[in-house]
Amino acid sequence: MDTKKLFQNISQRIRADFNASAEIGHSGSKGTVREHLLRDFLRERLPQRYGIGSGEIAARTRSTLSRQSDVIVYDKLNGVVLYSSDNVQVYPVDCVYGIIEVKSVLSKAELLDALEKIRVLKEMAPRGLAQATGPGFTSAYHRPQPFGMVFAYGLAANSLDSLLENLKEWEAQNPPTVWPNYICVLETGVIEHAARAFERCIGSDQITAISWPHSTPYGEDSLFQFYMALHDVCAKMHLGIVELLHYYDPPLRIGRFVVAGRGMEGTSARPESAGQRMQLKEATVERIVNWCADRSKMPYAEVMKLRFGQIPTGMESMPLMKLNVHFYNPDNLPGLQELKIKAADGGGVEAVSPNLALAIELLIDNEVYVIAPLQGPDDYELVD
């Protein structure tokens, strides 16, 4: 069998079905047909373990959802759907292989819209290690990053080469971790990345700062090239188990940081905003991280001694005491043992200055930070 000829015929059929949809007057219905054509093509040809859906993707951080995605490729065997209706599905990012943004015509504006959706997905994806389980074993490995692709049925008043230049401009302003994996224009050509001679970079982990995008005018073979790229990217990805506990009480995304722990948010006590929720500013988190980056970590036990003069009774043998943590104390605030104490109104005693006993502990991008009480009036901001 001539597989190239086979896919050329399939491409022609998809083109004919797309052209027929032009007779539909409502633009939303046209878009639905456009997406259904690609979803049906993929459902028929990808292995059964890959589910094909559409909707939104939930991150492991609070209140973070992707924008509506035209095609979502997810783990049909081990994944879950958090919400499903006739019009909308929501998938946890753990079980998502990637997304495909579908365009009728790929103008510069439509390309940029698709690239932004891909950027959001890749920024929200969890990093670090994933786990795989089997009979009598559990293994850990580097978690693969989701892919983001663009599929278009045609060009606008532009060319594949002009789209390539648009992509280069966008990539110059964004890190390689959020670059698209593949762009296909039906019966025209594709845009993908390369690194060294003859080295294709299609998987997200293959695309690095030394990669560069290039276009190839495959013409009527473009659909076959797109299908092969998509299949091979999925086949090399092992997502691991879905850890739903991350979605119960997720951390907070503050700008480019993921933050968890008491002290990252609270309620305003100022008269003009009493009762309103507030959270750390991104600039505050960045200041803490940058200050600590210039200093060595220290064992948690040493931090406790600085805060209280000794390790609290009963905690001496805890494994936590050996953990190396970041310690933020730019104002050299004293520990509890160094404080001057004075009589308090109504009896008792009170400390005369801020102190390390009131430090907060945060997890910032999976690193532990012990943070002396923040003194600045602008360290927090009001949020809706």
C-alpha positions as CSV (number, residue, x, y, z in Angstrom):
1,M,0.0,0.0,0.0
2,D,1.2,3.5,-0.8
3,T,0.6,5.2,2.5
4,K,1.5,8.6,1.1
5,K,-1.2,8.3,-1.5
6,L,-3.6,7.1,1.1
7,F,-3.2,10.2,3.2
8,Q,-3.3,12.4,0.2
9,N,-6.8,11.0,-0.5
10,I,-7.8,11.6,3.2
11,S,-6.5,15.1,3.0
12,Q,-8.6,15.8,-0.1
13,R,-11.7,14.4,1.7
14,I,-11.1,16.6,4.7
15,R,-10.6,19.6,2.4
16,A,-13.9,18.8,0.7
17,D,-15.7,18.5,4.0
18,F,-14.2,21.8,5.2
19,N,-15.2,23.6,2.0
20,A,-18.8,22.2,2.4
21,S,-18.9,23.8,5.8
22,A,-18.6,27.2,4.2
23,E,-22.3,26.9,3.3
24,I,-23.1,27.2,7.0
25,G,-24.0,30.7,7.9
26,H,-23.3,30.8,11.6
27,S,-19.6,31.3,12.4
28,G,-19.8,29.4,15.6
29,S,-21.3,26.4,13.8
30,K,-18.5,26.6,11.2
31,G,-15.9,26.5,13.9
32,T,-17.6,23.5,15.5
33,V,-17.5,21.6,12.1
34,R,-13.9,22.6,11.6
35,E,-12.9,21.1,15.0
36,H,-15.1,18.0,14.6
37,L,-13.4,17.2,11.3
38,L,-10.0,17.1,13.0
39,R,-11.2,15.3,16.1
40,D,-12.9,12.6,14.0
41,F,-9.7,12.1,11.9
42,L,-7.7,11.6,15.1
43,R,-10.2,9.4,16.9
44,E,-10.1,7.0,13.9
45,R,-6.3,6.8,13.7
46,L,-4.7,7.3,17.1
47,P,-4.4,4.3,19.5
48,Q,-7.4,3.9,21.9
49,R,-5.4,4.9,24.9
50,Y,-5.4,8.5,23.6
51,G,-8.7,10.3,24.3
52,I,-9.7,13.2,22.0
53,G,-11.8,15.9,23.7
54,S,-12.1,19.7,23.9
55,G,-12.7,22.2,26.7
56,E,-10.5,23.5,29.5
57,I,-7.6,22.2,31.5
58,A,-7.2,22.6,35.3
59,A,-3.8,23.3,36.8
60,R,-2.5,22.2,40.2
61,T,-2.6,25.8,41.3
62,R,-5.8,27.5,42.6
63,S,-8.2,29.1,40.2
64,T,-6.0,28.4,37.2
65,L,-7.7,27.1,34.0
66,S,-6.5,27.1,30.5
67,R,-8.5,28.9,27.9
68,Q,-10.9,26.9,25.8
69,S,-8.9,24.4,23.8
70,D,-10.2,23.1,20.4
71,V,-8.6,19.6,20.7
72,I,-7.3,18.1,23.9
73,V,-5.4,14.8,23.7
74,Y,-5.6,13.1,27.1
75,D,-4.9,9.7,28.8
76,K,-8.1,7.8,28.1
77,L,-7.1,4.7,30.1
78,N,-5.7,6.3,33.3
79,G,-6.9,9.9,33.1
80,V,-10.1,11.4,34.6
81,V,-12.5,14.1,33.5
82,L,-13.3,16.6,36.3
83,Y,-16.4,18.0,34.6
84,S,-18.3,17.0,31.5
85,S,-21.3,18.4,29.7
86,D,-22.4,18.5,26.1
87,N,-20.4,21.7,25.5
88,V,-17.6,21.8,28.1
89,Q,-15.1,19.3,29.6
90,V,-12.5,20.0,32.2
91,Y,-9.4,17.8,32.5
92,P,-6.7,17.8,35.1
93,V,-3.3,18.8,33.6
94,D,-1.8,15.6,34.9
95,C,-3.5,13.5,32.3
96,V,-3.2,15.8,29.3
97,Y,-0.7,15.0,26.5
98,G,-1.3,18.3,24.8
99,I,-3.6,20.5,22.8
100,I,-4.2,21.4,19.2
101,E,-5.6,24.8,18.2
102,V,-7.6,24.6,15.0
103,K,-8.0,27.5,12.6
104,S,-9.9,28.0,9.4
105,V,-7.3,30.4,8.1
106,L,-4.0,31.0,9.8
107,S,-3.4,34.8,9.8
108,K,-0.8,36.4,12.0
109,A,-3.5,37.3,14.5
110,E,-4.8,33.7,14.6
111,L,-1.3,32.3,15.0
112,L,-0.6,34.6,18.0
113,D,-3.9,33.6,19.6
114,A,-3.0,29.9,19.3
115,L,0.5,30.6,20.6
116,E,-0.8,32.3,23.7
117,K,-3.1,29.3,24.5
118,I,-0.1,27.0,24.1
119,R,2.0,29.2,26.3
120,V,-0.6,29.2,29.1
121,L,-0.8,25.3,29.0
122,K,2.9,24.9,29.1
123,E,3.3,27.3,32.0
124,M,0.7,25.6,34.1
125,A,2.1,22.1,33.6
126,P,3.6,20.4,36.6
127,R,7.4,19.8,36.5
128,G,9.7,17.5,38.4
129,L,9.2,13.8,38.8
130,A,6.3,11.5,37.9
131,Q,5.6,8.1,39.2
132,A,4.7,4.9,37.4
133,T,3.5,1.8,39.1
134,G,3.3,-1.9,38.1
135,P,3.2,-5.3,39.7
136,G,5.6,-5.1,42.6
137,F,7.4,-1.9,41.6
138,T,7.2,1.9,41.6
139,S,9.5,4.0,39.5
140,A,10.1,7.8,39.2
141,Y,11.1,9.6,36.1
142,H,11.2,13.1,34.6
143,R,7.7,14.3,34.0
144,P,7.1,15.0,30.2
145,Q,5.8,18.5,29.3
146,P,2.6,18.7,27.3
147,F,2.7,19.6,23.6
148,G,1.0,22.4,21.8
149,M,0.3,22.3,18.1
150,V,-1.6,24.4,15.5
151,F,-3.6,22.9,12.7
152,A,-5.1,25.2,10.0
153,Y,-7.2,24.5,6.9
154,G,-5.6,27.3,4.9
155,L,-3.7,30.6,4.9
156,A,-5.0,34.1,5.0
157,A,-3.4,36.8,2.8
158,N,0.0,35.5,3.9
159,S,2.4,32.6,3.3
160,L,4.1,29.8,5.2
161,D,7.3,31.9,5.2
162,S,5.6,35.0,6.7
163,L,4.1,32.8,9.4
164,L,7.6,31.5,10.1
165,E,8.8,35.1,10.6
166,N,5.8,35.8,12.9
167,L,6.8,32.8,14.9
168,K,10.4,33.8,15.2
169,E,9.4,37.2,16.5
170,W,7.1,35.7,19.1
171,E,9.7,33.1,20.2
172,A,12.3,35.9,20.6
173,Q,10.0,37.3,23.4
174,N,9.3,33.9,25.1
175,P,11.4,31.1,26.6
176,P,11.8,27.8,24.7
177,T,9.7,26.0,27.4
178,V,6.5,27.5,25.9
179,W,7.3,27.3,22.2
180,P,4.9,25.4,20.0
181,N,5.7,21.9,18.9
182,Y,4.3,21.8,15.4
183,I,2.3,24.0,13.0
184,C,0.5,22.5,10.0
185,V,-1.4,24.2,7.2
186,L,-3.4,21.6,5.3
187,E,-2.1,20.9,1.7
188,T,0.5,23.7,2.2
189,G,3.2,22.8,4.6
190,V,4.5,22.6,8.2
191,I,6.6,24.6,10.7
192,E,8.7,22.7,13.2
193,H,12.0,23.0,15.1
194,A,15.5,21.6,14.5
195,A,18.7,21.7,16.4
196,R,21.7,20.1,14.9
197,A,21.9,18.7,11.4
198,F,19.0,16.4,10.6
199,E,17.8,16.5,14.3
200,R,14.1,17.2,14.5
201,C,12.9,18.7,17.7
202,I,9.2,17.9,18.1
203,G,8.8,16.8,21.7
204,S,8.6,19.6,24.3
205,D,11.7,18.3,26.1
206,Q,13.6,18.4,22.8
207,I,12.9,22.1,22.1
208,T,15.6,24.2,23.8
209,A,17.4,27.5,23.3
210,I,19.6,26.0,20.5
211,S,16.5,25.0,18.5
212,W,15.3,27.1,15.6
213,P,12.0,26.9,13.6
214,H,11.9,26.2,9.9
215,S,9.2,25.6,7.4
216,T,8.8,22.8,4.8
217,P,6.3,23.0,1.9
218,Y,5.0,19.4,2.0
219,G,1.9,20.3,0.0
220,E,-0.5,17.4,-0.2
221,D,1.6,15.4,2.2
222,S,1.3,18.0,5.1
223,L,-1.6,16.0,6.8
224,F,0.5,12.8,6.8
225,Q,3.5,14.7,8.3
226,F,1.2,16.2,11.0
227,Y,-0.3,12.9,11.9
228,M,3.1,11.2,12.1
229,A,4.5,14.0,14.3
230,L,1.5,13.9,16.6
231,H,1.5,10.1,17.0
232,D,5.3,10.0,17.6
233,V,5.2,12.7,20.2
234,C,2.4,11.0,22.1
235,A,4.1,7.6,21.9
236,K,7.2,8.9,23.6
237,M,5.3,10.5,26.5
238,H,4.7,8.6,29.7
239,L,2.4,10.7,32.0
240,G,2.4,8.6,35.1
241,I,-0.4,8.5,37.6
242,V,-2.9,11.2,38.1
243,E,-2.5,12.7,41.6
244,L,-5.9,14.2,42.4
245,L,-4.9,15.3,45.9
246,H,-3.1,18.2,44.3
247,Y,-6.4,19.6,43.3
248,Y,-8.1,19.6,46.7
249,D,-6.1,22.4,48.4
250,P,-3.8,23.6,45.6
251,P,-1.1,26.3,46.0
252,L,-1.5,29.8,44.7
253,R,0.1,31.1,41.5
254,I,1.5,34.6,42.2
255,G,2.9,35.9,38.9
256,R,5.5,33.4,37.8
257,F,5.8,31.7,41.2
258,V,3.8,28.9,42.7
259,V,3.4,29.5,46.5
260,A,1.9,27.4,49.3
261,G,1.7,27.8,53.1
262,R,0.3,30.1,55.7
263,G,1.3,33.7,55.3
264,M,0.9,33.9,51.5
265,E,-2.6,35.4,52.0
266,G,-4.8,36.8,54.6
267,T,-7.5,39.4,55.4
268,S,-6.8,43.1,55.5
269,A,-7.1,44.9,58.8
270,R,-6.8,48.4,57.3
271,P,-10.0,50.5,58.0
272,E,-10.5,51.3,54.3
273,S,-10.3,47.6,53.2
274,A,-11.2,45.7,56.4
275,G,-12.1,42.1,55.7
276,Q,-10.9,42.0,52.0
277,R,-8.6,39.2,51.0
278,M,-5.0,40.0,50.3
279,Q,-2.0,38.1,49.1
280,L,1.7,38.5,48.6
281,K,2.7,40.6,45.7
282,E,4.8,39.0,42.9
283,A,7.5,41.7,43.6
284,T,7.6,40.6,47.3
285,V,8.1,36.9,46.4
286,E,10.7,37.8,43.8
287,R,12.6,39.9,46.4
288,I,12.6,37.0,48.8
289,V,13.8,34.5,46.2
290,N,16.5,36.8,44.9
291,W,17.8,37.6,48.4
292,C,18.0,34.0,49.3
293,A,19.6,33.0,46.0
294,D,22.8,34.9,47.1
295,R,23.0,33.0,50.3
296,S,23.5,29.3,51.2
297,K,20.7,27.2,52.6
298,M,20.9,26.0,56.2
299,P,19.5,23.1,58.1
300,Y,16.0,23.6,59.5
301,A,17.4,22.8,63.0
302,E,19.7,25.8,62.8
303,V,16.8,28.1,61.8
304,M,14.8,26.9,64.8
305,K,17.7,27.7,67.1
306,L,17.9,31.2,65.5
307,R,14.1,31.7,66.1
308,F,13.7,30.2,69.5
309,G,17.2,29.7,71.0
310,Q,16.8,25.9,70.9
311,I,15.0,23.2,69.0
312,P,11.5,22.9,70.5
313,T,11.1,19.8,72.8
314,G,10.1,16.7,71.0
315,M,11.3,17.9,67.6
316,E,15.0,17.0,67.9
317,S,14.8,13.7,66.1
318,M,12.4,14.7,63.4
319,P,13.8,14.2,59.8
320,L,12.6,17.8,59.1
321,M,15.5,19.1,61.2
322,K,18.0,17.9,58.6
323,L,16.2,19.5,55.7
324,N,18.2,22.4,54.1
325,V,16.0,25.5,53.7
326,H,16.2,29.1,52.6
327,F,16.2,31.6,55.5
328,Y,15.1,35.2,54.7
329,N,16.0,37.7,57.4
330,P,17.4,40.8,55.7
331,D,16.8,43.1,58.7
332,N,18.5,40.7,61.2
333,L,15.5,40.5,63.4
334,P,16.2,38.9,66.8
335,G,15.1,35.4,67.9
336,L,12.7,34.9,70.8
337,Q,15.6,34.4,73.2
338,E,17.1,37.8,72.3
339,L,14.0,39.9,72.9
340,K,13.6,42.5,75.5
341,I,10.4,41.9,77.4
342,K,8.3,44.6,79.1
343,A,5.1,44.6,81.2
344,A,2.0,44.6,79.0
345,D,-1.1,46.7,79.7
346,G,-3.5,44.6,81.8
347,G,-0.8,42.3,83.1
348,G,1.5,39.8,81.5
349,V,4.5,40.6,79.2
350,E,5.0,41.5,75.6
351,A,7.9,41.7,73.2
352,V,9.2,45.2,72.3
353,S,10.1,44.5,68.6
354,P,9.2,42.2,65.7
355,N,11.0,38.9,66.1
356,L,11.7,35.6,64.3
357,A,9.2,33.7,66.4
358,L,6.6,35.2,64.1
359,A,8.4,34.0,60.9
360,I,6.3,32.3,58.2
361,E,7.1,29.2,56.3
362,L,6.3,29.0,52.6
363,L,6.9,26.6,49.7
364,I,7.9,28.6,46.7
365,D,8.4,26.6,43.5
366,N,8.8,23.5,45.6
367,E,11.6,25.1,47.7
368,V,11.1,25.7,51.5
369,Y,11.6,29.3,52.7
370,V,11.5,30.5,56.3
371,I,10.7,34.2,56.1
372,A,11.1,36.7,58.9
373,P,8.0,38.9,59.5
374,L,7.5,41.2,56.5
375,Q,7.7,44.8,57.6
376,G,6.8,46.7,54.4
377,P,3.2,48.1,54.0
378,D,3.3,47.2,50.3
379,D,4.3,43.6,50.6
380,Y,0.7,42.5,50.1
381,E,-2.0,43.5,47.7
382,L,-5.8,43.3,47.7
383,V,-7.4,40.7,45.5
384,D,-10.9,40.0,44.4
